[in-house]
Amino acid sequence: MALSTSNEKGYFCSMKPFTELLLHWYAANGRALPWRQSQDPYRIWISEIILQQTRVAQGMEYYLRFVKRFPDVRSLAEAPDDEVMKYWQGLGYYSRARHLHEAARRMNGTFPRTYAEVRALPGIGDYTAAAICSFAYGMPCAVVDGNVYRVLTRFFGIDLPIDSAKGKQKVEQLANELLCKERPADYNQAIMDFGAIQCTPRSPQCDCCPLSGGCQAFALQSVETFPVKRHKTKVTDRYFHYIYVRAGACTYIHKRTGNDIWKNLYELPMVESEGAWDMTQLLSSPTLAQWLHPGETPQVHVIEPEVRHQLSHRLIHAAFYEMILPEDTLSFSSFLRIPIEHIEEYAVPRLIHAFLEKYL
Ligand code: SF4
């Protein structure tokens, strides 16, 4: 990657050793990502939101498709909700897409130019505001994300828990002290790339690390104990029973609403239970009884008894059933009836998408 070196531009006169070493590492190892070729705050914003909880390799394709279809604030603001969700389908964390859309609508055609205005947009926290303002406008704002927590706690041997107020404050303060004020964008990108490539969560490459001489965790031979956390993420099990209805050439779907996962995405009719169920329990559930028209006796069989789908805080145990009903059925009248061949047009969670790809 063609990055400027320190000596060519004489940037490093006032820098701390950590910062200088990091920028040297970045000059040789930084990633040439498409959004880094741009100072357009809109494109930087889209890339940052996509990359939250998404790996670069997966996010790249989504980013390119998204900015091709929605090249600026106005085109995103004017797009229908369902289309934005469709472009996000498969990325997960769908509140990101809803917030993007809402923020674009609030911007009135122009991306805001101050940190306070950027930070006030829906879906933008301290990290994203600092990333946009430093990358697009060259503002001296240090980013603090998971990579930064890991690199700084290891290098400086900070054993305060990063999920405590004191730990957060310590790392944020340090990040701002270390920021290269002359090159905030390069510095921020450097520390994130360093965390993603060199100082990785598992098996960091300490043996060939240019920072190892000053790294406290390396000196203490306790690299993998940093960063320290007080609480582990609690994962809840949920049990979903999906019903793929076939009524002639049609099926039924609905849009998820409410403050639960996958809001605004479509799914097949689904019954949720407290624990694992077999087909007999599903068929006797009051929810299913409400959907079936009295007098209609569907044929039902299991397609997938259990598919496990991991989300950040939940493990979904999904079962899929096929239900055959007459073409002119009166059941599922509260659902959206669509031709099966049109189901691809609707944005669905990745779990449903994988099922449809496999069975349709
Ligand atoms: S020596 Fe290891 S732990 Fe320390 S900064 Fe380098 S990669 Fe990270």
Boltz pocket constraint, residues with backbone or C-beta under 6 A from the ligand:
constraints:
  - pocket:
      binder: B
      contacts: [[A, 151], [A, 154], [A, 155], [A, 198], [A, 199], [A, 200], [A, 204], [A, 205], [A, 206], [A, 209], [A, 210], [A, 211], [A, 212], [A, 215], [A, 216], [A, 217], [A, 218], [A, 223]]
      max_distance: 6.0
